Amino acid sequence: MRVTKFGWSLIVKVLIVDDDPALRGMVALSLELAGYEPIEAESRLSAIDTLQQMDFKVVVLDMGMPPHEHSADEGIAVLEWLSLNQPQVKVLVLTGQNADSTSYLALKHGAFDFLQKPISTELLQQALKRALLFHEQQEKLREQEGVQKVQIDATLGEGVKQIRNLAEEKLVRQVLGETGFNVHETARRLGLKRENVYYLIKKYGLQRDA
């Protein structure tokens, strides 16, 4: 699948995270035949390492992986990392057993959509197209209108100050991630002085990814 940006035609990379090599290979082959560039990862650690080295718009994520293959813990850990560090990435979650509870947890932790195993190639490609469309429109909003989307999960009963701090931290973290931790550019985008950005970095203990 090719997208056009600034006059260049780009093949879209899709990260496939699954500990099952047969399923991972099947998904990769179907995406390659559809014109995508599939990149494979077999665990939470390898997925996060790959996400730090390459740019992705969409991730296809299995929730149950070793050492906790019978729970959604590993998938949730990837979703939480993405929510903090690369919230613009759209995640399509693969669910097997206990689909209702797994999909609920996935959406709660920021997944864009979920697909139930066995995977239909047609449904996967439709979900990918939806995810890419949403990603593209969010980028257009940010670039053309300066709209920065920030999702905050707040518990009823939390004070306004606490919610404001959550939003502030997530926004600063998000823009720092997009600018490669460039304080000058982050300050420009947020309409702040650089001293204010340094203050917020210290306040929330934000660090550049290794």
C-alpha positions as CSV (number, residue, x, y, z in Angstrom):
1,M,0.0,0.0,0.0
2,R,1.5,3.3,-1.1
3,V,0.7,6.7,0.4
4,T,1.8,10.1,-1.0
5,K,3.4,12.7,1.2
6,F,5.1,15.8,0.0
7,G,5.2,14.4,-3.5
8,W,6.8,11.1,-2.6
9,S,5.2,7.7,-2.9
10,L,5.9,5.6,0.2
11,I,5.2,2.0,0.9
12,V,3.5,1.7,4.3
13,K,5.4,-0.3,6.9
14,V,3.1,-2.4,9.2
15,L,4.5,-4.0,12.4
16,I,3.2,-7.5,13.1
17,V,3.7,-8.5,16.8
18,D,2.9,-12.2,17.5
19,D,4.9,-15.1,19.1
20,D,3.4,-17.6,16.7
21,P,5.8,-17.7,13.6
22,A,3.2,-19.5,11.4
23,L,0.4,-16.9,12.0
24,R,2.9,-14.0,11.9
25,G,4.2,-15.3,8.5
26,M,0.7,-15.7,7.1
27,V,-0.3,-12.2,8.1
28,A,3.0,-10.8,6.7
29,L,2.5,-12.6,3.4
30,S,-1.0,-11.4,3.0
31,L,0.1,-7.8,3.7
32,E,3.1,-8.0,1.3
33,L,0.8,-9.3,-1.4
34,A,-1.5,-6.3,-0.8
35,G,1.4,-3.9,-1.2
36,Y,2.5,-3.2,2.4
37,E,5.9,-3.7,3.9
38,P,5.4,-6.1,6.8
39,I,8.0,-6.0,9.7
40,E,7.8,-8.9,12.2
41,A,8.4,-9.0,16.0
42,E,7.9,-12.0,18.2
43,S,7.6,-10.4,21.7
44,R,6.9,-7.2,23.6
45,L,10.6,-6.4,23.9
46,S,11.4,-6.9,20.2
47,A,8.2,-4.9,19.3
48,I,9.3,-1.9,21.4
49,D,12.8,-2.1,20.1
50,T,11.6,-2.1,16.5
51,L,9.2,0.8,17.2
52,Q,12.1,2.9,18.6
53,Q,14.1,2.2,15.4
54,M,11.5,2.5,12.7
55,D,8.4,4.6,11.9
56,F,5.0,2.9,11.7
57,K,1.5,4.2,11.2
58,V,-0.2,0.8,12.1
59,V,0.7,-2.1,14.4
60,V,-1.0,-5.5,14.3
61,L,-0.8,-6.8,17.8
62,D,-1.5,-10.2,19.4
63,M,-2.4,-9.8,23.0
64,G,-1.3,-13.1,24.4
65,M,2.5,-13.6,24.3
66,P,5.1,-15.4,26.5
67,P,5.8,-15.3,29.3
68,H,2.1,-14.5,29.9
69,E,0.6,-16.2,26.8
70,H,-2.6,-17.0,28.6
71,S,-3.4,-13.4,29.6
72,A,-3.4,-10.1,27.8
73,D,-0.5,-8.6,30.0
74,E,2.1,-8.5,27.2
75,G,-0.2,-6.9,24.7
76,I,-1.4,-4.4,27.2
77,A,2.3,-3.5,28.0
78,V,2.8,-2.7,24.3
79,L,-0.4,-0.6,24.1
80,E,0.7,1.3,27.2
81,W,4.1,2.0,25.8
82,L,2.6,3.2,22.5
83,S,0.1,5.4,24.4
84,L,2.9,7.2,26.3
85,N,5.5,7.3,23.5
86,Q,3.8,7.0,20.1
87,P,0.1,7.8,20.5
88,Q,-0.3,8.5,16.8
89,V,0.2,4.9,15.9
90,K,-3.0,2.9,15.3
91,V,-3.1,-0.6,16.8
92,L,-5.2,-3.4,15.4
93,V,-5.5,-6.1,18.1
94,L,-5.8,-9.8,17.4
95,T,-8.0,-11.7,19.9
96,G,-8.4,-15.4,20.3
97,Q,-10.1,-17.0,23.3
98,N,-12.0,-14.7,25.6
99,A,-12.5,-12.3,22.8
100,D,-15.0,-10.1,24.7
101,S,-12.7,-9.5,27.7
102,T,-9.6,-9.1,25.6
103,S,-11.2,-6.6,23.2
104,Y,-12.5,-4.6,26.1
105,L,-9.0,-4.4,27.7
106,A,-7.5,-3.6,24.3
107,L,-9.8,-0.7,23.6
108,K,-9.4,0.5,27.2
109,H,-5.7,0.8,26.7
110,G,-5.9,2.6,23.4
111,A,-6.3,0.1,20.6
112,F,-7.9,1.4,17.4
113,D,-9.8,-1.8,16.5
114,F,-9.7,-5.5,17.1
115,L,-10.0,-8.6,14.9
116,Q,-10.9,-12.1,16.1
117,K,-8.9,-15.2,15.1
118,P,-8.9,-16.9,12.7
119,I,-8.0,-13.8,10.8
120,S,-9.9,-13.0,7.5
121,T,-7.5,-11.4,5.0
122,E,-10.3,-9.2,3.7
123,L,-11.3,-7.9,7.1
124,L,-7.7,-7.3,8.1
125,Q,-7.1,-5.2,4.9
126,Q,-10.3,-3.3,5.5
127,A,-9.2,-2.5,9.1
128,L,-5.8,-1.4,7.9
129,K,-7.3,1.0,5.4
130,R,-9.6,2.5,8.1
131,A,-6.6,2.8,10.5
132,L,-4.5,4.5,7.8
133,L,-7.3,6.9,6.9
134,F,-7.7,7.9,10.6
135,H,-3.9,8.3,10.9
136,E,-3.7,10.5,7.7
137,Q,-6.6,12.7,8.8
138,Q,-5.1,13.2,12.3
139,E,-1.8,14.2,10.7
140,K,-3.7,16.6,8.3
141,L,-5.4,18.2,11.3
142,R,-2.1,18.7,13.1
143,E,-0.2,20.0,10.1
144,Q,-2.9,22.2,8.6
145,E,-4.8,23.4,11.6
146,G,-2.5,22.9,14.5
147,V,-4.9,20.5,16.2
148,Q,-3.1,18.1,18.5
149,K,-5.3,15.1,19.6
150,V,-4.7,13.9,23.2
151,Q,-6.6,11.1,24.8
152,I,-7.0,11.2,28.5
153,D,-8.5,8.4,30.6
154,A,-9.8,10.0,33.8
155,T,-11.6,8.3,36.6
156,L,-14.8,10.0,37.8
157,G,-14.1,11.8,41.0
158,E,-10.6,12.9,40.1
159,G,-10.1,16.6,40.6
160,V,-9.8,19.1,37.8
161,K,-6.2,19.8,38.6
162,Q,-5.2,16.2,38.4
163,I,-6.9,15.8,35.0
164,R,-5.3,19.0,33.8
165,N,-1.9,17.7,34.8
166,L,-2.5,14.4,33.0
167,A,-3.5,16.3,29.8
168,E,-0.5,18.6,30.2
169,E,2.0,15.7,30.7
170,K,0.6,13.7,27.8
171,L,0.6,16.7,25.4
172,V,4.2,17.6,26.2
173,R,5.3,14.0,26.0
174,Q,3.5,13.6,22.7
175,V,5.0,16.7,21.0
176,L,8.5,15.9,22.4
177,G,8.2,12.4,20.8
178,E,7.2,13.9,17.5
179,T,10.0,16.4,17.5
180,G,12.7,13.9,18.6
181,F,12.9,15.6,22.0
182,N,13.8,19.0,20.3
183,V,12.9,21.5,23.0
184,H,13.1,24.5,20.7
185,E,10.6,23.0,18.2
186,T,8.4,21.7,21.0
187,A,8.2,25.1,22.5
188,R,7.3,26.6,19.1
189,R,4.5,24.1,18.5
190,L,3.1,24.6,22.0
191,G,3.4,28.3,22.0
192,L,5.7,28.3,25.1
193,K,9.0,29.6,26.0
194,R,11.9,27.1,26.1
195,E,12.3,27.6,29.8
196,N,8.7,26.5,30.3
197,V,9.3,23.3,28.3
198,Y,12.4,22.5,30.4
199,Y,10.3,23.1,33.5
200,L,7.6,20.7,32.3
201,I,10.2,18.1,31.4
202,K,11.6,18.3,34.9
203,K,8.1,18.4,36.5
204,Y,7.0,15.1,34.8
205,G,10.4,13.4,34.7
206,L,10.3,13.1,30.9
207,Q,13.3,11.5,29.2
208,R,14.4,10.9,25.7
209,D,14.0,7.3,24.5
210,A,17.2,5.4,24.4
